């Protein structure tokens, strides 16, 4: 999912600090809490951004350190503005949809959209567990496993989570 946004993520990360390709991968992994882009996706993207003059590179010993150019910063502002417009449309659509759905679900989605608008990753500290839960449920469900048993386990998990309050 996040791979489609790699260009934006890389530019956003480089707007804050100068990093090597490896440092960029580690920073993205730290920032997202789970996702680690591959070398095979980072380095071709950095080369493309260099050709577009959106990043520059400087040598530090054997390392190449990348950073945004002035043009790269202007380009990032344009992307951010279009992202804000898109998120505003999502919020408006979800708010309308929320009138016919569960209020908790509506609040959950609005929290996600508002976090994205602020440039934050929602639920970052829970992402590894949420991703594994979602993948496990999908795998078991599509494999035709006992759905009654799955529902019982999910109800128990919800009950335990509610006991935290």
N, C-alpha and C positions, 0 to 999 in steps of 0.2 A: 504494500500500500504506500509506504513512504518513499519507495524507490521512484515513483513518479514525480516526487517533489524534491529530488536530490539537488537539482540546480539551485532552487530557492534555499534549501537547507545549507548547502555549501556556501552560498553567497552570504547568507545571514550569519553563519558561523565566522566567516572570514571578515565580516564587518566589525567584529569585536576584537579580533587578535590575528596576528600572523602565525601561520601553522605550516608544518610540513604535511605531505599527503597522509603519512601515517598518523601524525598528530591530529589531523582533521578527522580521520576515521575514529580515533579514540574519543575525541571531543563530541562527535555526533552520537556515539554510543553512550557516553556519559549524559548528554543532554536529553536523549530520548528514553533512557533507562533500559532499552532492550535492543534497538535496531543498530546493526553495525554494517554499514555499506562495504562492499567488497573493493579490493584494490582494482579489480577489473572494471569497476564503475567509476571510482574516484579519479584515477589518473587520466583516462580519456576525457572526462568532463573538465578537469583542470586544464588539459591541453586545449580544449575547445574554448574555455573561458579566456585563456591566454591569447588565442588567435582573435577573439572578439574584443580584446583589450579591456576586459572587465576585471581581470586579475593581472598582477605582476609577480615575478618571482625574483628572489635574491638568493645568492649562495651563502650558506653558513657552513663552511667546511665542505663536507660531502653532501650535506642536506640542501634540498631546495625548499625555501620558505615562501609560501604564497600569501598574498594579501590583496584586498580590493583596491582598484584604482579609483580615481575621482569619477570616471565614467561608470565604473562598477557600482559605486555608491548611488549615483543618479538612477541607474537602471534598477537597483534594489528598491529605491523609493517608489518607482513606478509599479513594480511588482507588488509591493506592500499595499499601495493604494488600490490596485485592482483586487487584491486579496480581501481587503476590507469591504469593498463593494460586494464581492461574492458572499462573504460571511454575513453581511447585512441582509442580503436577499435570502440566505438560508434561515436566518433568525426570523424574518418576516414570514416565510413559508412555514417554518416549524410552529411558530406562534399560532398561525391560522389552523394548522393541522392539530395543534394541541387542544383545540376546542372539542375534538371528537375522540381524544385518546386519554390515557391515564396521566394525571397531573404529575406524578412522580417521574414518568418517562419524559414528559415535556420539560420538567425542570432539569433532568439529567442532560438532555440534548442541548438545552439553552446554556447550561454550564460549560459544555464542551465547546460550543460555538463562541461564547464569550472568552474562554481561555485562548482559543485559536486567534481571536481578534487581537488579544493582548500580546500575541507571539509566544504564548506558553503552551506546553504540551500538557493536556489535562490528564490527571491520574498517573503522572509519570512514575511515581514510586510503586504503583500497583500494576504497571503495564506487563511485566514478565508473567505475573500470575493470571491477569485478565486474558492475555494472549493464549496462555496454555489452556485455561479453562474453555475459552471459545473454541480453540482447535480440537480439544478433547471431546467436547459436546458434539461438534460437527462430525468428527470422525465416527463416534459411537452411533450417532443418529443416522448417518448415511449408510452405515454398515448393517443397519437393521437390528441393532441390539435391543434389549428389553426396555422399551420406552417408559413403562410403568415404573420400573426400578430407577431409571434415570430421573423421572419426576420426583420420586420419593427422596432421592439423594439431594436433588436441588432444593426441595422444600426444607430438608434438614439443614442444609448449608445456609439458607435464608434465615431460618430460625436462629442458628448460631450467630450469624452476623448481627441480627437484631438484638441479641443479648448483650452486645458490646455497649449499647447506648447507656 
